[in-house]
Amino acid sequence: MPAQNLLDLKENFDVFVFDIYGVIWDGKKVIPGYDDVMKQLVKAGKKVVIMSNSTALSQGQEKVYAGRGFLKGEHYHKLITSGDVAEEAFAQDDRKLKFYQFGRPSKVLFARSGYEELASPEEADFVYAGVPQTWEGDYWKDYLTMDPFVEELEYLVKLGKPLVCANPDCRAFENQYEKPVVRQGSVAEVYEKLGGKVTYFGKPYQNIYDFAFINEPVERSRMLMVGDTLETDIKGGRDYGMKTALTQTGIAVFKMQETGEADLGAYAQKIGIVPDFTI
């Protein structure tokens, strides 16, 4: 599967959907070229959407990425996060549920809900999967594996608590390491392997696409999902009926190299999630 320049595909699609991490941002800096590509797509009259499996809300993320040089109206038209989808679902739920937060907690996702947060999980109706980090006194520490968290997750599963995951990504590149660190998707993966039940918000699940495109008149075959992760970006776009483009940056390439593969197309075939294009 030979790689193509994304701009060579612009006449084939009306809507371009970009993941953030591994596509336009590598965890430390802007990936070269994407600011210009997105500008050119906007100038060409294409609708450009940023879709992230971030538990931050889009309003805050718009400010963050403006600081990194990505401006709404100039580089993209709309930014959607899995946090937006979860926050809306929690706000619309009229049940008075109690919840416990695992890992790094979130306040913003529950601000409009009628849920009650508990300091311990025993009486909770569900567990929210926060970022698998620990507070080290003045910063949140990232980890390369889930090993430090397995004991607590085993206890939560034994309690019979369902888990809510608002970021299905298993790993992401961040500042503290050169290798990708574990994220909420890894929490959910371990939880399910231990026998627990998980509810997801975000790619590859349809809820984030329905949230983003509920009033979108464009045929799905005229939409292109651009991502770096086979299991979330490419699978999610493909399942929704969009065409998909896998970048040669980010998680898929890292995982390919971990397995000893050297060809991205062959690796995608091996995984069983094959994009329409590599770019």
BAMI-341596 format. One line per field, with one value per residue: residue number from 1; residue in three letters; x, y, z of N, C-alpha, C in turn. Coordinates in Angstrom, 3 decimals. Layout:
BEGIN
k	(NUM,...)
r	(ALA,...)
n_px	(X,...)
n_py	(Y,...)
n_pz	(Z,...)
ca_px	(X,...)
ca_py	(Y,...)
ca_pz	(Z,...)
c_px	(X,...)
c_py	(Y,...)
c_pz	(Z,...)
END
This chain:
BEGIN
k	(1,2,3,4,5,6,7,8,9,10,11,12,13,14,15,16,17,18,19,20,21,22,23,24,25,26,27,28,29,30,31,32,33,34,35,36,37,38,39,40,41,42,43,44,45,46,47,48,49,50,51,52,53,54,55,56,57,58,59,60,61,62,63,64,65,66,67,68,69,70,71,72,73,74,75,76,77,78,79,80,81,82,83,84,85,86,87,88,89,90,91,92,93,94,95,96,97,98,99,100,101,102,103,104,105,106,107,108,109,110,111,112,113,114,115,116,117,118,119,120,121,122,123,124,125,126,127,128,129,130,131,132,133,134,135,136,137,138,139,140,141,142,143,144,145,146,147,148,149,150,151,152,153,154,155,156,157,158,159,160,161,162,163,164,165,166,167,168,169,170,171,172,173,174,175,176,177,178,179,180,181,182,183,184,185,186,187,188,189,190,191,192,193,194,195,196,197,198,199,200,201,202,203,204,205,206,207,208,209,210,211,212,213,214,215,216,217,218,219,220,221,222,223,224,225,226,227,228,229,230,231,232,233,234,235,236,237,238,239,240,241,242,243,244,245,246,247,248,249,250,251,252,253,254,255,256,257,258,259,260,261,262,263,264,265,266,267,268,269,270,271,272,273,274,275,276,277,278,279)
r	(MET,PRO,ALA,GLN,ASN,LEU,LEU,ASP,LEU,LYS,GLU,ASN,PHE,ASP,VAL,PHE,VAL,PHE,ASP,ILE,TYR,GLY,VAL,ILE,TRP,ASP,GLY,LYS,LYS,VAL,ILE,PRO,GLY,TYR,ASP,ASP,VAL,MET,LYS,GLN,LEU,VAL,LYS,ALA,GLY,LYS,LYS,VAL,VAL,ILE,MET,SER,ASN,SER,THR,ALA,LEU,SER,GLN,GLY,GLN,GLU,LYS,VAL,TYR,ALA,GLY,ARG,GLY,PHE,LEU,LYS,GLY,GLU,HIS,TYR,HIS,LYS,LEU,ILE,THR,SER,GLY,ASP,VAL,ALA,GLU,GLU,ALA,PHE,ALA,GLN,ASP,ASP,ARG,LYS,LEU,LYS,PHE,TYR,GLN,PHE,GLY,ARG,PRO,SER,LYS,VAL,LEU,PHE,ALA,ARG,SER,GLY,TYR,GLU,GLU,LEU,ALA,SER,PRO,GLU,GLU,ALA,ASP,PHE,VAL,TYR,ALA,GLY,VAL,PRO,GLN,THR,TRP,GLU,GLY,ASP,TYR,TRP,LYS,ASP,TYR,LEU,THR,MET,ASP,PRO,PHE,VAL,GLU,GLU,LEU,GLU,TYR,LEU,VAL,LYS,LEU,GLY,LYS,PRO,LEU,VAL,CYS,ALA,ASN,PRO,ASP,CYS,ARG,ALA,PHE,GLU,ASN,GLN,TYR,GLU,LYS,PRO,VAL,VAL,ARG,GLN,GLY,SER,VAL,ALA,GLU,VAL,TYR,GLU,LYS,LEU,GLY,GLY,LYS,VAL,THR,TYR,PHE,GLY,LYS,PRO,TYR,GLN,ASN,ILE,TYR,ASP,PHE,ALA,PHE,ILE,ASN,GLU,PRO,VAL,GLU,ARG,SER,ARG,MET,LEU,MET,VAL,GLY,ASP,THR,LEU,GLU,THR,ASP,ILE,LYS,GLY,GLY,ARG,ASP,TYR,GLY,MET,LYS,THR,ALA,LEU,THR,GLN,THR,GLY,ILE,ALA,VAL,PHE,LYS,MET,GLN,GLU,THR,GLY,GLU,ALA,ASP,LEU,GLY,ALA,TYR,ALA,GLN,LYS,ILE,GLY,ILE,VAL,PRO,ASP,PHE,THR,ILE)
n_px	(0.846,1.169,2.311,0.493,0.254,-1.702,-3.076,-3.374,-5.629,-7.751,-9.871,-11.482,-12.995,-15.287,-15.379,-12.932,-11.550,-9.599,-7.577,-5.833,-3.408,-0.397,-0.987,-1.464,-0.116,2.595,2.774,4.667,5.294,4.139,3.400,5.379,4.165,1.392,-0.078,-0.061,-1.267,-3.875,-4.754,-4.783,-6.786,-9.036,-9.105,-9.702,-12.336,-13.153,-14.655,-13.238,-12.614,-11.603,-11.134,-10.951,-9.880,-9.939,-10.426,-10.787,-12.842,-14.122,-14.119,-12.072,-9.949,-9.812,-8.647,-6.177,-5.032,-5.018,-2.962,-0.930,-0.831,-2.917,-5.771,-9.180,-11.387,-9.381,-7.618,-9.327,-12.833,-14.432,-14.077,-14.135,-14.421,-14.047,-14.620,-16.551,-18.731,-19.166,-19.619,-21.990,-23.725,-23.709,-24.834,-27.400,-28.526,-30.868,-30.682,-29.709,-26.870,-24.041,-20.523,-17.112,-13.788,-11.169,-7.623,-6.240,-8.408,-11.445,-13.157,-14.667,-16.188,-18.357,-19.696,-22.197,-23.866,-26.101,-24.790,-23.130,-19.984,-17.877,-15.510,-14.496,-14.818,-16.765,-19.563,-20.289,-22.020,-20.829,-17.508,-15.365,-13.001,-10.209,-7.201,-4.473,-2.441,-0.241,-0.222,2.503,3.159,3.868,3.319,1.624,2.364,3.247,2.988,4.564,3.505,0.681,1.149,1.455,-1.170,-2.799,-3.545,-5.416,-7.419,-8.174,-9.419,-11.608,-13.009,-13.716,-15.536,-17.622,-18.154,-19.223,-17.289,-16.641,-15.358,-13.950,-12.040,-10.935,-8.356,-5.405,-2.696,-0.488,1.669,3.566,5.053,6.810,8.181,9.976,8.770,5.361,2.886,0.685,-2.875,-6.399,-7.734,-6.139,-6.607,-9.299,-8.980,-7.487,-9.358,-11.527,-10.283,-9.963,-12.486,-14.375,-17.032,-17.367,-18.234,-18.003,-16.986,-16.274,-13.890,-13.303,-16.087,-19.526,-20.857,-19.392,-19.122,-21.785,-22.444,-20.803,-21.611,-24.392,-26.149,-25.079,-25.031,-23.474,-22.530,-21.327,-19.310,-17.968,-16.445,-13.353,-11.444,-8.648,-6.022,-3.767,-3.936,-4.833,-6.793,-8.595,-8.926,-8.903,-10.504,-12.849,-13.617,-13.945,-15.990,-18.054,-18.613,-17.008,-14.221,-10.764,-7.558,-4.324,-1.708,1.885,3.040,3.084,1.005,0.358,2.594,4.564,3.679,3.846,6.618,7.354,6.525,8.275,7.736,8.094,6.686,4.007,1.509,1.394,1.432,-1.034,-2.749,-2.206,-3.176,-5.785,-7.277,-7.677,-6.654,-7.949,-6.082,-2.565,-0.686)
n_py	(-1.188,1.820,4.965,8.063,11.567,13.577,15.802,15.179,13.720,15.379,16.105,13.943,13.904,15.504,16.060,16.116,14.349,14.654,12.930,13.821,13.270,11.862,12.444,15.274,16.271,15.321,14.784,16.376,18.347,20.075,18.019,18.098,19.876,19.433,21.683,23.339,21.651,21.365,24.010,24.413,22.627,23.773,26.225,25.230,24.732,22.529,20.707,20.595,18.613,18.128,15.318,13.868,11.413,12.484,13.277,15.833,18.752,20.144,22.952,23.832,22.489,23.721,26.156,25.258,24.176,26.377,27.753,26.193,26.746,25.963,27.095,27.743,27.964,28.716,26.523,24.435,23.515,22.466,21.016,18.014,16.034,12.883,13.303,15.338,13.853,11.978,13.738,15.010,12.808,12.091,14.419,14.340,12.213,11.325,9.862,9.393,8.677,7.155,7.479,6.372,7.521,6.269,6.507,9.485,12.052,13.481,16.510,18.168,16.617,15.782,17.946,18.965,16.908,14.860,13.212,11.702,11.941,9.559,8.876,6.375,3.103,1.200,1.654,2.678,3.169,2.949,2.899,5.434,5.611,7.223,8.937,6.705,7.459,8.556,10.709,12.628,14.481,16.995,16.702,14.781,11.490,9.586,6.245,3.404,0.896,-1.060,-2.228,-1.046,-0.635,-2.825,-4.291,-2.645,-2.519,-5.205,-5.429,-3.684,-4.992,-7.330,-6.240,-5.959,-3.715,-1.772,-0.267,2.947,4.246,6.960,7.468,5.565,5.083,3.208,3.812,6.657,9.210,11.205,13.846,12.792,10.472,8.790,6.668,5.548,6.181,4.511,4.767,5.534,3.572,1.349,0.827,0.024,-2.216,-3.990,-4.249,-5.548,-7.950,-8.974,-9.653,-7.677,-5.311,-2.895,0.360,2.396,5.598,7.368,7.108,3.745,3.781,4.219,6.311,8.740,9.562,9.846,11.940,13.970,14.263,14.485,16.189,16.218,16.546,15.286,12.503,9.522,8.175,10.199,11.237,11.416,9.720,10.488,9.056,7.703,5.312,2.003,0.498,2.297,4.900,4.106,1.761,2.815,4.878,3.340,1.550,3.331,3.944,5.616,6.564,5.767,6.891,6.080,7.364,7.630,8.096,7.958,5.747,3.264,2.761,2.605,0.324,-1.549,-1.638,-2.651,-5.283,-6.235,-6.000,-4.481,-3.303,-1.216,-1.618,-4.427,-4.988,-3.869,-5.568,-7.924,-7.312,-7.034,-4.795,-2.687,0.221,2.539,4.135,4.881,7.572)
n_pz	(0.000,-1.170,0.115,0.166,-0.626,1.422,0.410,-2.238,-2.247,-1.899,-3.605,-3.576,-1.312,0.969,3.650,6.114,8.711,11.503,13.760,16.817,18.533,17.438,14.872,14.207,16.336,18.334,21.003,22.065,20.229,17.246,14.495,11.644,8.812,8.963,9.782,7.534,5.633,6.677,6.603,3.815,3.057,4.276,2.894,0.404,0.605,2.011,4.706,7.833,10.554,13.866,15.792,18.837,21.190,23.830,27.263,28.031,27.621,24.545,24.326,26.035,24.825,22.345,23.025,23.985,21.633,20.016,21.206,20.300,17.691,16.002,14.650,15.070,12.361,10.665,10.486,11.042,11.406,13.419,16.651,18.345,21.250,22.982,25.591,25.453,24.537,26.603,28.776,27.998,27.948,30.675,31.765,30.728,31.963,34.298,36.607,40.007,40.492,42.135,42.129,41.756,41.352,39.511,39.323,37.836,38.588,37.141,37.131,35.504,33.724,35.159,36.107,35.301,35.836,37.854,39.503,42.322,43.735,45.300,47.909,48.247,46.743,47.461,47.864,45.462,42.317,39.890,38.424,37.383,34.830,35.209,34.083,34.025,36.249,38.905,41.753,42.504,44.406,43.304,40.662,38.078,37.549,34.739,33.267,31.738,31.639,32.836,35.243,37.922,38.669,38.666,40.965,42.330,40.355,40.216,42.698,42.357,40.326,41.695,43.446,41.769,40.224,37.484,34.849,33.503,30.596,29.103,27.258,24.885,23.886,24.174,24.521,24.494,23.191,25.310,27.365,29.328,28.649,25.987,24.794,24.183,26.700,29.065,28.784,29.339,27.859,28.202,30.886,30.740,29.103,30.723,32.767,31.545,30.860,33.368,33.938,34.316,33.496,30.889,29.812,26.972,25.681,22.750,19.960,18.904,18.830,17.902,19.122,19.323,16.673,15.873,17.593,16.590,13.920,13.653,12.317,9.805,6.382,4.466,2.476,3.926,2.631,1.463,3.392,5.139,7.464,9.287,10.872,13.422,14.681,14.470,15.858,16.983,15.536,12.743,12.653,13.825,11.998,9.679,10.472,10.702,8.135,6.718,4.607,5.187,6.379,7.199,9.120,8.812,11.174,14.766,16.828,15.475,13.867,15.843,17.279,15.240,14.845,17.322,17.075,15.263,12.599,9.334,7.359,6.890,5.670,5.528,8.229,9.043,7.644,9.018,11.563,10.910,10.402,8.012,6.419,3.932,2.738,3.084,4.410)
ca_px	(0.000,2.065,1.837,0.075,0.124,-3.112,-3.676,-3.718,-6.942,-8.740,-11.050,-12.292,-13.729,-15.818,-15.134,-11.700,-11.592,-8.243,-7.188,-4.808,-2.125,0.172,-1.370,-1.046,0.656,3.284,2.912,5.613,5.326,3.332,4.021,5.630,3.371,-0.052,-0.726,-0.247,-2.241,-5.217,-5.077,-5.104,-8.091,-10.051,-9.157,-10.309,-13.762,-13.439,-14.947,-12.180,-13.043,-10.653,-11.859,-9.944,-10.248,-9.487,-11.500,-10.977,-13.925,-13.623,-13.884,-10.721,-8.987,-9.652,-7.672,-4.878,-4.461,-4.720,-1.618,0.014,-0.844,-4.064,-6.808,-10.514,-11.725,-8.227,-7.128,-10.419,-14.135,-15.056,-13.273,-14.985,-13.684,-14.843,-15.087,-17.816,-19.788,-19.434,-20.186,-23.381,-24.477,-23.867,-25.736,-28.760,-28.965,-31.543,-30.478,-28.837,-25.868,-22.827,-19.384,-15.756,-12.835,-9.879,-6.553,-6.343,-9.845,-11.973,-14.298,-15.459,-17.125,-19.509,-20.172,-23.625,-24.619,-26.632,-24.067,-22.400,-18.678,-17.521,-14.072,-14.134,-15.671,-17.650,-20.977,-20.470,-22.750,-19.872,-16.159,-14.905,-11.591,-9.373,-5.903,-3.664,-1.301,-0.204,0.189,3.819,3.405,3.784,2.977,1.016,3.356,2.809,3.584,4.678,2.706,-0.411,1.524,1.200,-2.593,-3.555,-4.110,-6.645,-8.433,-8.671,-10.345,-12.822,-13.736,-14.294,-16.703,-18.684,-18.469,-18.979,-16.326,-16.936,-14.114,-14.216,-10.914,-10.562,-6.956,-4.608,-1.408,-0.293,2.975,3.511,6.344,7.695,8.936,10.062,7.800,4.001,2.466,-0.655,-3.994,-7.606,-8.064,-5.407,-7.360,-10.476,-8.526,-7.183,-10.600,-12.288,-9.553,-10.199,-13.888,-15.247,-17.815,-16.928,-18.970,-17.032,-17.318,-15.149,-13.474,-13.977,-17.514,-20.342,-21.414,-18.687,-19.423,-23.154,-22.384,-20.130,-22.188,-25.820,-26.836,-24.155,-25.690,-22.519,-22.458,-20.187,-18.229,-17.259,-15.704,-12.096,-10.898,-7.189,-5.581,-2.508,-4.182,-5.731,-7.881,-9.569,-9.186,-9.215,-11.680,-14.016,-14.027,-14.413,-17.277,-19.059,-18.857,-16.091,-12.931,-9.782,-6.154,-3.419,-0.462,3.133,3.525,2.193,0.892,0.402,3.991,5.275,3.284,4.415,8.033,7.429,6.327,9.332,7.309,8.715,5.778,2.780,0.380,1.401,1.055,-2.477,-3.372,-2.023,-4.096,-7.145,-7.924,-6.911,-7.116,-8.032,-4.865,-1.554,-0.333)
ca_py	(0.000,2.970,6.151,9.169,12.878,13.777,16.812,14.556,13.084,16.357,16.164,12.738,13.988,16.798,16.224,15.495,14.229,14.408,12.664,14.773,12.670,10.996,12.930,16.674,16.582,14.084,14.766,17.426,19.409,19.880,17.176,19.011,19.825,19.325,22.987,23.799,20.769,21.694,25.324,24.268,21.970,24.778,27.166,24.523,24.575,21.269,20.804,19.936,18.329,17.444,14.385,13.349,10.621,13.207,13.506,17.273,19.245,20.780,24.384,23.975,21.999,24.747,27.123,24.584,24.028,27.722,28.038,25.386,27.225,25.484,28.085,27.441,28.823,28.779,25.165,23.481,24.117,21.930,20.081,17.148,15.077,11.848,13.933,16.003,12.834,11.452,14.800,15.186,11.632,12.206,15.537,13.975,11.075,11.856,8.986,9.929,7.632,7.415,6.971,6.447,7.806,5.576,7.253,10.947,12.315,14.573,17.220,18.836,15.704,15.511,19.213,19.162,15.700,14.735,12.124,11.995,11.285,8.958,8.771,4.955,2.492,0.122,2.007,3.335,2.476,2.669,3.464,6.193,5.361,8.389,8.648,5.878,8.214,8.734,12.049,12.534,15.633,18.226,16.395,13.473,10.627,8.626,4.917,2.687,-0.330,-1.009,-3.036,-0.444,-0.415,-4.074,-4.702,-1.877,-2.931,-6.511,-5.188,-3.076,-6.049,-8.203,-5.549,-6.031,-2.372,-1.486,0.793,3.860,4.703,8.041,7.558,4.192,4.926,2.454,4.460,7.955,9.838,12.369,14.484,12.187,9.349,8.721,5.655,5.927,5.813,3.918,5.675,4.914,2.354,0.250,0.530,-0.746,-3.500,-4.835,-4.471,-6.581,-9.220,-9.453,-10.055,-6.537,-4.761,-1.544,1.193,3.273,6.778,7.770,6.206,3.508,3.553,5.087,7.456,9.995,9.947,10.357,13.232,14.945,14.404,14.227,16.993,16.324,16.036,14.681,11.046,9.050,7.785,11.424,11.645,10.700,9.710,10.461,8.702,6.971,4.108,1.102,-0.029,3.339,5.815,3.444,0.905,3.652,5.494,2.295,1.051,4.374,4.050,6.590,6.091,5.973,7.088,5.834,8.106,6.908,8.600,7.617,4.488,2.072,2.540,2.148,-1.056,-2.356,-1.825,-3.527,-6.669,-6.610,-5.784,-3.324,-2.791,-0.789,-2.289,-5.825,-4.998,-3.644,-6.818,-8.883,-6.929,-7.219,-3.487,-2.188,1.520,2.714,4.821,5.352,8.934)
ca_pz	(0.000,-1.233,0.812,-0.674,-0.008,1.752,-0.456,-3.512,-2.082,-1.449,-4.463,-3.348,-0.054,1.371,5.078,6.588,10.168,11.980,15.129,17.251,18.926,16.423,13.544,14.112,17.543,18.722,22.445,22.453,19.234,16.038,13.471,10.521,7.597,9.120,9.843,6.159,4.985,7.157,6.039,2.398,2.957,4.601,1.773,-0.727,0.861,2.690,6.133,8.591,11.917,14.746,16.663,19.754,22.367,25.025,28.210,28.164,26.782,23.330,24.522,26.572,23.843,21.317,23.549,24.023,20.293,19.522,21.701,19.529,16.312,15.244,14.907,14.558,11.239,9.762,10.303,11.203,11.661,14.628,17.437,19.161,22.077,23.645,26.809,25.134,24.408,27.939,29.607,27.589,28.409,32.127,32.049,30.329,32.793,35.487,37.756,41.055,40.659,42.892,41.368,42.309,40.285,39.494,38.668,37.874,38.487,36.328,37.704,34.479,33.070,36.023,36.664,34.994,36.163,39.204,40.151,43.554,43.792,46.574,48.140,48.180,45.718,47.916,47.708,44.167,41.262,38.823,38.533,36.226,34.524,34.973,33.491,34.931,36.748,40.351,42.174,43.115,45.256,42.521,39.264,37.825,36.924,33.729,33.334,30.469,31.737,33.807,36.412,39.234,38.896,38.545,42.252,42.576,39.385,40.660,43.803,41.812,39.622,42.721,43.992,40.775,39.744,36.067,34.581,32.398,29.966,28.160,26.324,24.541,23.469,25.143,24.755,23.846,23.401,26.193,27.608,30.323,28.084,24.532,24.394,24.573,28.045,29.108,28.952,29.884,27.126,28.839,32.102,30.326,28.578,31.877,33.502,30.837,30.984,34.728,34.030,34.558,32.385,30.547,28.862,26.318,24.883,21.906,18.881,17.625,19.049,17.053,19.836,19.041,15.298,15.889,18.277,15.724,12.585,13.724,11.296,8.679,5.171,3.540,2.447,4.720,1.721,1.109,4.586,5.337,8.821,9.256,12.213,13.573,15.456,13.757,16.678,17.314,14.425,11.475,12.859,14.056,10.741,8.766,10.955,10.487,6.704,6.146,4.142,6.248,6.000,8.315,9.020,9.079,12.465,15.863,17.542,14.626,13.476,17.036,17.555,14.162,15.140,18.496,16.648,14.337,11.221,8.698,6.337,7.567,5.044,5.958,9.647,9.104,7.211,10.100,12.621,10.387,10.283,6.877,5.951,2.483,2.294,4.029,3.966)
c_px	(0.883,1.452,1.500,0.112,-1.349,-3.794,-4.025,-5.097,-8.067,-9.979,-11.974,-13.222,-14.181,-15.539,-13.870,-11.708,-10.201,-8.243,-6.114,-3.467,-1.646,-0.150,-0.930,-0.168,1.297,3.474,3.834,5.578,4.405,4.094,4.175,4.689,1.873,-0.759,-1.017,-1.289,-3.668,-5.663,-5.523,-6.458,-9.219,-10.207,-9.822,-11.793,-14.140,-13.792,-13.909,-12.608,-11.882,-11.455,-10.853,-10.565,-9.621,-10.669,-11.645,-12.133,-13.369,-13.331,-12.482,-9.663,-8.770,-8.622,-6.268,-4.249,-4.287,-3.325,-0.539,-0.023,-1.982,-5.280,-8.132,-10.882,-10.612,-7.692,-8.243,-11.705,-14.744,-14.098,-14.212,-14.094,-14.623,-15.349,-16.393,-18.971,-20.173,-20.111,-21.655,-24.252,-24.719,-24.890,-27.187,-29.338,-29.586,-31.433,-29.504,-27.781,-24.698,-21.652,-18.077,-14.799,-11.530,-8.858,-6.724,-7.793,-10.174,-13.148,-15.244,-16.489,-18.408,-20.165,-21.664,-24.481,-25.198,-25.947,-23.353,-21.086,-18.391,-16.004,-13.581,-15.170,-16.786,-19.136,-21.273,-21.292,-21.849,-18.534,-15.853,-13.411,-10.887,-8.049,-5.088,-2.348,-1.358,0.310,1.473,4.179,3.338,3.529,2.335,1.997,2.702,3.540,3.578,3.872,1.619,-0.064,1.202,-0.285,-3.424,-4.228,-5.416,-7.753,-9.010,-9.699,-11.670,-13.668,-14.409,-15.519,-17.892,-19.069,-18.237,-18.061,-16.811,-15.618,-14.449,-13.022,-10.451,-9.130,-6.167,-3.293,-1.341,1.119,2.789,4.937,7.316,8.578,9.025,9.088,6.407,3.631,1.055,-1.701,-5.252,-8.023,-7.349,-6.069,-8.541,-10.095,-8.215,-8.462,-11.425,-11.603,-9.745,-11.655,-14.858,-15.966,-17.440,-17.904,-18.001,-17.703,-16.082,-14.838,-12.957,-15.498,-18.346,-20.814,-20.697,-18.948,-20.844,-23.203,-21.829,-20.911,-23.698,-26.602,-25.988,-24.795,-24.772,-22.585,-21.197,-19.016,-17.438,-16.524,-14.439,-11.643,-9.389,-6.690,-4.298,-2.695,-5.209,-6.980,-8.938,-9.904,-9.676,-10.438,-12.946,-14.524,-14.597,-15.792,-18.401,-19.395,-18.003,-14.921,-11.899,-8.371,-5.296,-2.120,0.736,3.837,2.612,2.157,0.999,1.831,4.795,4.952,3.815,5.884,8.238,7.332,7.399,8.949,7.983,7.806,4.431,1.539,0.269,0.985,-0.457,-3.242,-3.316,-2.990,-5.541,-7.953,-7.152,-7.476,-7.218,-6.754,-3.854,-1.045,0.954)
c_py	(1.240,4.180,7.262,10.463,13.144,14.770,16.267,13.906,14.095,16.423,14.963,12.865,15.416,17.110,15.454,15.522,13.819,14.018,13.691,14.082,11.679,11.420,14.384,17.090,15.302,13.940,15.851,18.618,19.062,18.994,18.001,18.769,19.884,20.668,23.505,22.956,21.151,23.064,25.200,23.580,22.947,25.765,26.550,24.264,23.265,21.537,19.986,19.831,17.664,16.601,13.650,12.480,11.244,13.384,14.975,17.700,20.092,22.261,24.642,23.550,22.994,25.787,26.528,24.558,25.368,28.139,27.275,25.732,26.739,26.329,27.661,28.456,28.936,27.388,24.124,24.235,23.681,20.972,19.331,16.220,14.007,12.350,14.676,15.011,12.297,12.503,15.027,14.020,11.692,13.298,15.190,12.829,11.609,10.944,9.630,8.874,8.114,6.797,7.201,6.670,7.051,6.471,8.758,11.344,13.446,15.203,17.717,17.909,15.508,16.789,19.431,17.961,15.776,13.646,12.616,11.224,10.789,8.828,7.333,4.236,1.574,0.412,2.651,2.483,2.147,3.324,4.223,5.969,6.672,7.969,7.808,6.575,8.211,10.134,11.946,13.765,16.956,17.963,15.012,12.630,9.652,7.303,4.265,1.396,-0.127,-1.727,-2.369,-0.381,-1.700,-4.462,-3.947,-2.290,-4.300,-6.341,-4.619,-4.100,-6.982,-7.574,-5.582,-4.686,-2.253,-0.288,1.638,4.426,5.749,8.350,6.149,4.007,4.219,3.142,5.787,8.455,11.104,12.812,13.642,11.069,9.491,7.683,6.081,5.381,5.239,4.998,4.867,3.647,1.141,-0.149,-0.373,-2.134,-4.470,-5.202,-5.583,-7.941,-9.833,-9.874,-8.921,-6.078,-3.299,-0.903,2.230,4.490,7.131,6.746,4.889,3.386,4.617,6.337,8.771,10.479,10.489,11.743,14.308,15.254,14.208,14.999,17.160,15.730,15.284,13.159,10.585,8.634,8.992,12.017,10.805,10.854,9.539,10.185,7.916,5.620,3.229,0.787,1.012,4.193,5.080,2.537,1.742,4.296,4.477,1.781,2.058,4.564,5.084,5.869,6.466,6.098,6.957,6.596,7.183,7.475,8.017,6.162,3.262,1.740,2.030,0.684,-2.007,-2.660,-2.729,-4.995,-7.148,-6.490,-4.532,-2.664,-2.483,-1.461,-3.738,-5.940,-4.805,-4.894,-7.861,-8.596,-7.143,-5.935,-2.711,-0.835,1.561,3.331,4.846,6.666,9.378)
c_pz	(0.000,-0.539,-0.189,0.115,0.218,0.817,-1.834,-3.461,-1.884,-2.327,-4.258,-2.144,0.233,2.841,5.445,8.112,10.652,13.453,15.507,17.482,17.858,15.005,13.363,15.292,18.042,20.228,22.967,21.502,18.067,15.062,12.191,9.345,7.812,9.247,8.445,5.426,5.395,6.641,4.587,2.201,3.249,3.446,0.547,-0.516,1.510,4.158,6.887,10.053,12.652,15.713,17.533,20.835,23.612,25.954,28.571,27.260,25.640,23.510,25.070,25.585,22.713,21.752,23.576,22.636,19.591,19.975,20.967,18.045,15.458,15.599,14.272,13.484,10.223,9.451,10.360,11.528,12.990,15.305,18.373,19.978,22.613,24.991,26.603,25.143,25.783,28.807,29.278,28.062,29.916,32.475,31.738,31.149,34.082,36.704,38.753,41.403,41.510,42.142,42.118,41.150,40.514,38.810,38.828,37.655,37.527,37.066,36.616,33.842,33.869,36.554,36.426,35.381,37.567,39.991,41.412,43.564,45.206,46.686,48.111,47.327,46.220,47.675,46.351,43.209,40.075,39.150,37.245,36.046,34.213,34.358,34.478,35.279,38.272,40.676,42.977,43.931,44.535,41.039,39.187,37.012,35.948,33.895,31.944,30.462,32.786,35.110,37.753,39.620,38.959,39.851,42.550,41.616,39.738,41.779,43.290,41.055,40.623,43.377,43.029,40.187,38.243,35.927,33.414,31.892,28.911,27.262,25.999,24.058,24.572,25.485,24.008,24.127,24.239,26.532,28.424,29.770,26.562,23.982,24.827,25.947,28.000,29.362,29.312,29.152,27.689,30.155,31.758,29.823,29.713,32.623,32.858,30.942,32.368,34.952,34.284,33.300,32.173,29.566,28.309,25.675,24.060,20.827,19.457,17.727,18.345,17.777,19.517,17.618,15.196,16.523,17.343,14.458,12.547,12.661,10.040,7.424,4.223,3.622,3.176,3.841,1.228,2.317,4.696,6.777,8.733,10.676,12.218,14.248,14.755,14.566,17.033,16.089,13.177,11.609,13.031,12.783,9.770,9.174,10.716,9.012,6.015,5.481,5.206,5.685,7.249,8.099,9.271,10.312,13.535,16.268,16.646,14.218,14.666,17.329,16.491,14.452,16.346,18.103,15.686,12.879,10.662,7.672,6.979,6.987,5.470,7.421,9.800,8.679,8.323,11.251,12.198,10.325,9.222,6.419,4.432,1.924,3.447,3.496,4.640)
END
